[in-house]
Amino acid sequence: MRSRWYPLLVERLAHREERVAFGLVALYAVLFGALSLIRHWSFHSTGLDLGVFDQVVWNTSQGRFMESTLSLDRCVPHSFFGDHFSPILIALVPLYWLFPHPETLLVVQTVALALGALPIYLIARRLLPRGIERLIWILAYVVGAPLAFITLYDFHEVALAVLPLGLAMYFLVTRRTLPLILALLVAFTVKEEIALIGIGFGIALAFQRRWLSAAAVAVGSAAVFVVTLALIIPAFAGAPYQYIGRYASLGGSELEIARTLLLDPLRALSVLGSGEVGSKIVFVLSLFGPGLLLALRSRWAIVPSIVPLGYLLLSDYGGEHTLHNQYGAPIIPLALGASIVGFAKTSPRWRPRLTVAVVVASMFFCVNFGGWPISRDFQAAYLRGDPDRAASGTPMVVREPRYDALLAAVRAIPANVPIASTDFWVTQVGERRFNYHLATLATCDAQYVILDYADPSMNRDPQRFSEARDAFRSAGFDEIASGEGLSLLRHR
């Protein structure tokens, strides 16, 4: 293999490495930036979660700090920090002073994920020779199945953790403690559970025999996590952290869960083997399979990825261990970083074969499980949010003509008037203080209600749509505009 095409390919790519790497990342950014916008414009974006983040950032830009009526499904405006602690969202406020639209968040997410390729390239450049052996990891990153779905599924703050965690991985590989800590601190501002990943970095530092740094990072990360879950979020929510319920199989509180993990490992193993096991296996393989499971050879480098993998696989909520949702975003740079370390530990004489295998494996997962236009699951990538919802029957890149019947009337509603709507209108009537998601038939103080039978609660069933519309009429609303499976109602 080496005596024929491989040396020539290595030589040519070595001269064009930076341009090829930039081209791959640019292709991803342009393609998926456009697709995410088209998905929104064609009425496939959802109130949970694009609508939530759009309202929170817009409210903050208007002087109402982290205020929401969507994140906790309450009629009274409340702090988003009672749902998740994500102070990094404040950094997006200046963009909303200039471009106060949900499209801003979609572009920001795509750019942030594109920049996530940078630490992958830095790790490869540090450990591997110039050319194809570096570039295969950029390819593995941009065609990764989880990355495609994360980009196409609305906006989620956890996607912003990919770049700082990737940089933390790079600083772990290069043994630079202070930059590693700074990168982790930035990552901690993304979402509350990211602090758990810091503990994994602390353990990895211990494997490197950097004892003082290991203790500081592990203990500091644990302290941030405990304070955030036990004090900060409950202070804003007026109630305990609500997502602990996703780990009921392990215990009813943070302390019980920790006790189970430490003293009853068999119970934890039974949870790992329960639920949607097939989904869990595909999830893990989609993250480590493109790297041929070489992360297992990396020793200490795989440790940071084990922590988020553990808390996702142990969750009773199936959405946390599927490649179709956003939760696996923090693992992407950690898994690929460890894979590069494992690849670098292999004998140079095996690397040509492994290089080809990484490319083949990356494309295999892309085609069979990914969200690229060449993927079998591409249509489903547009439907994420509720993959079981009824298909529209029209191409996912085209807005259904039926929506035109309501657009003029909806756009005429004053910005200061409360609206309650089903998906997929929540994101279309954003940038308003009182925006309610009709997950149930509660309207709060809404003066207008928008119904769409494409909402998963109706799933394009005309009878269920009619029943919902009649319920609102009985509650004092009059229909002022209608279309196929659509109704705009105003309170009398």
N, C-alpha and C positions, 0 to 999 in steps of 0.2 A: 504493500500500500504506500509506504513512504517513498519508494524508489520511483514512483510514477507521478501521480498528480498532486500528492500532498505537499512536497516541497515547493512546487510552483504556486500552489494556492496560498501557502504560508507567506511566500515572498510578496505576492501581489497584495494580499490583505495587510501585510505589515506596513507597506507604503501608504495604504489608504485607511488605516485603522480609525483615526479620529473622524474622518468623513463618513465611513460606514457606520460607526457607532452613532454619530449624530443623525444620520439618515434614518436609521432604525427607530430612534426615539422620536424624531420629527414625524415619521410616518404614523406611529402610534398616536401622537398628540393631535395631529391634524385630523386623522380618521375618526378617532374616538371623541375628540372635541366636537366634531360635526355631528356624529351620531347621537351623542348625549343631548345636544341642542335639538336635533330633529325629533328625538323621542319626546322631549318636553313640548315642542310646538305641535306635535301630532296627538296631544292629549293622552300620553302614557305615563307622565310623571305623577307622583302621588303626594298626598298631604303628609303622609308619614313615610319619608322624612324630609323631602325637599321643602314642602310647605312649612314645616316646623322651623327649619334653619333660616329660611327666607324671612319669616316673620320675626324671629329672634334678632337677627343681624339688622334688619330694617328698623325695628323698634329701638334698638340700641343706638343706631345712627340718628334717631329722632329724639334722643334724650331719655328713653325709657329703658333702663339698663337690663338687658337679658329678659325682657318681659315677653310672655307668650300666653296665648289662649289655646294652644294646640298640643304642647308637649305633654301635659298631664291630663288632657281632656277635662279641663275645668272651665266653667263659665266665667269665673273671676280671673282677671289677669294675674299671672303668677310668674315666678322666676324660673327660667330654664335650668338654673343651677339646682333646683329641687329634683330635676330629672337626671341630668348628667352634669358633671363639673368639667366644662370645656372652655377655660378662659382664653384659649387660642383664638376663639371666634372674634374676640375684640379686635384682633389684628385685621379682620376683614371689613371693619366698619368704614375706614376711609374709602374703600372701593364703593361702598353703598352711598357715600356722599356724591359720588360721580355717576355710578350706574346701579341704581336701586332696583334690581330685578333678579329673579331666580337664575337667569342665564349667567349672571356673574358668578354664582356659586358653582355652576357646572363647569365653567371655564377654569376657575380657580382649582377645582378638584382635578381636572385633567392635567393642568400644568404641574400641580404638586406631585401627582403620580408619575408624570414624565420625568420630573427632577429626581424621583426615586431611583432612576437608573444610574445617577451619578455615583453614589457610594458603591453600587455593584461594580461599576467600571473601575473605581479607585482600588477596590479590593483585588480585582483581576489584574490590574496594572501592577500592583504591589507584588503579587505572587507568581504571575505567569509571564511567559515571553510575549513579545509584541506580535500582534496579528490574530490569527483565527482562534487561538486558545483563549484570548480575552473576549473576542467578539461573540462567541457562542453564548456567553452569559448575558450579554445585552439582548440577544435574540430570545433567550429563555425568559428574560424578564418581560419584554414587551409583548410576547405572544402568550404569556401565562394566562391560563383559564381564569383563575380568580381575579386577576387584574382587569380583564375585560368586563366581567360582570360588575365589579365594584364601580368602574367608570360609568357603565350604562345604567346602573340602578340609582337614580336620583343623586342626592348629595348626602354624604355622611362624614361627620367630623373625624372619624377614626382613620379615614384615608390620609389625613394630614400627618399621621404618625409615621408613614412609610419613610419619608426622607430623613427625619431626625433619628429614627431607629436604625436605618441603614448607615448613617454616619457614625452612630454609636458602635455598630458592628465593625466598621472600618477602623475606628480608634481602638477597639478591642484587639483587632488583628495586629495593629501597629504599636500596641502597648503604650498608648498615650492616654494617661489617666484623666487629666483635667479636661481636655476636649470631650472625652467620653462622658464625663459627668455633666458637662454643659449640654451635650446633645440629649442626654436622658432627661434633664430638667425641661428642655423644650418639649420633648415627647410627653412628659407628664401633664403638660397643659392641654393636651388634646382630649383626653378622656380619663376617667378615674381608674379604670383597670390597667392602664399602661404602667402604673407604678409597680404592679406585680412583675412585669417584665424586667424592671430594674433589679429585682431580687435575682433573677436568672443571670443577669450580667455580673452581679456580685459573686455568684457561685462560679461563673466562668473565670473571674479574676482569681478566685481561690485555686482553681485548677492550674492557673499560670503561676501559682505561688506568690502572688502579690497580695499578701495577707492584709495589710492595713487598708489598701484600696478596696479589697473585697469586703471587709467588714463595714467600711464607711458606705459603700454603694448598697449593699444588701440591707443593712439596718436603716439607712436613710430612706430607701425605697419602701420598705415595710412601714415605716413611720408615716410617710406621705399617704400610702394607701389606707391605713387605719384611720388617720385623721380625716381624710376626705370622706370615707364611707360612714364613719361613726359620728362625725361632728359637722362637717361643712354641708354635705347634701341634706341631712336631716334638718339642719337649721333653716335652709331655704324651703324645704318641702313641708315642714311641719309634721313629718312622719318618718319612720325608718326607711332606709334605702330599699326601694321596691323590688329591685332585680335579684335580691337574695332568694326570692321565691323560685327562681329558675334552678336552684340547687337543692330543692327540697329532699331529693333522694340522699343527700349527704348530711342534711341537718337544717334546722330552722333559723339559725343565726350564724353570723361570721365565726363565732367561737365554736359552735357545734361542728361546723364544716371543717375548721382547722383541726379539731380533735379527731374527727373521722379520718382525715387524710393522714394524720400522724399515728393514730393508735389502731385504726381499723382499715388497713390497706386493702384487705380482701373485699370490703364493701365498696371501696373506690373502684377496684378492678371490675366488680360486677356492674357498676354504673357505666364504665367504659364499654363493656360488652353488651349493654342494653340499648333500647331505642332503635333508631334507624342506623344499624350497623353498616349497611352498604353505603349509605351516604357518608358516614364517617371515614370509611376506607377510601372512597373516591376523593374526599376532601384532603386527606393526608397525602395521597399519591399525587394529587394535582399540585401540591406544594413542593414535595420532595422528589417526585418521579422524574421531572425534567432534568434534575441533577443526578439521576441514576442512583439515588439513595447514597451518594458519595458523602453526604453530610455525616453519615454514621462513622466515616473514617476521620472526621475532623476533631474528634475528642472534645476538647473544651469549647470549640466553636459552635457546637450544636446545642449547648446548654441553654442559651437565651431563648431559643425557639421552643424548647420543651415546655416552658411555663405557659405561654399563651395557648399552645396546643392542648395542654392539660386542662386549663379552665374552660376552653371551648368544648372539648370532647366530653367533659364531665357535666355539662349543662343538660338539664331536662328539656330545654327548648331546642328543637331540631334545627331552627334557623341559624343557630350559632355554629353548627358544624356541617355546613354545606358551602361549597365553593360559589354558589349563586348569590350569596349575601355578602355584606361588607365586613363581617366580623373577623375574617381571616387576614385582613389587610396588614396588621402588624407582623404577621409571620412571614410575609413574602420576602422582605429584605434579609431577615434572619436565616430563613431556609436556604436562600440562594447564596448568601455569604458563607454559610457553613459548607455548602456544596462546593464552592470555589476552593475553600481550604482543603476539603477532602480530595478534590481533583488535583491540587498542587502536591499532595502527598503521594500520589501514584507515580510509578516509574515512568520516565520520559518515553520509553519505548512502547508503552501502552496508550499513551495520550492520543496519538492519531486515531486509533479505534474508538477511544472514549469520546473524542471530539465529535466524530460522526454520530456516535450513539446519543450524545446530548442533543444534537440537532434533531435527530429522528424522534427522540422521546419528547422534545419540546413541541414539535409539530404534531405528534400523535395526540398529545393532550389538548393542544389547540383545536385540532380538527374534531376530535371526538367529544370533548367536554367544554370547549371554550365558547367565547362570544364574538369571535371575529366573523366577518361576512363569509369566510370559507368554512366556518364551523357548522356542525350539524345542529347545534343548539342555538344558532344565531337568533331565530325568531323568538325563542323563549327569553333571550337576553333582554329584549325590549319589554317583555311582559313581567319582569321581576317586580316584586312587591306582593304579588299573589299569583304564582305560576298556575294555579288552578282556575283562574278566571276565564270566562268564555272568550274565545278569539273573536276579533272584530270581523273577519272575513275580508279585510282590506290589507294591503301591504303595510307593514309596520312603519314605513317611512312616509306614509301618506295619512293626513288627517281625515277622518271620516267626514264626508260632506254634511252629515246631519248636524254637526256642531254649528254650522253657519246660521242656523235658525235662531240661536240664542245669543250669539256674540254681540250684536249691536245693543240689545237690551241689557245685557250684563255689563257691558262697558259704560253704559249710561248711569249705573248705580253710583252715587256719590262715594268718595273714598272714605268718608267718616261714618258710613252706615254699616252696622254689623251684618255679616252674611254667614249663613250656615250652608254647607254644601257637601255633597258626596265626592269621593274621588270620581273623576279626575279633574275637578274644578278648583280644588283648594289652592293649587299652585297657580291657577289662572286668574285668581282674584286676590293675589297677595298684596303686600305693602299696605296693609290696613291693620289697625290695632285690634279690632274685634273680628276675627276670622275663625269660624268654628268648623270642625270636621264632624260630619254626621256619621260617626261610627254607630250611633244609635239614632233614634228619632227625637233626641233632645235638641232643641233649637236655642237654648239660653235666651238672650235678648235679641236674637237676629230679626231683622226687619225683612230680609229676603232669604229665600231657600232655593237652592239649585239641586235638582235631582237628575241623576244620570243612571240609566239602567245598566250601564257597563260596570258600575261599582260592584265589587265582589259580593256585597250583601244581596244584590238582585241577580247578578250574573246573566244579564240580558234576558231575563224572564219577564215578558210583558205583564203577566198577572201580578207578580210581586211589585213591579213598578207602579201599576195602577193602585194597588193596595197602599203603597207608601204615599202616593200623591193624594189619595182620598183621606188618609190619616192627617195630612197637613191641612187639607181643606177643612176638615172637621175641627182642627185646632185654631182656625181663624185666619187662614191664608187663602188668597185668591190667585189663580193662575193668570199671569200676564203675558207669558210667552211659552211656546211649546215647540217640540220637534219630535222626531223619532226617538223614543226612549228618553226624552228630555222634558223638563218642566222647570220654569222659573216662576216662583210664587212670592207674593208680597203680602205682608201682614196688614190686615184691615185697619 
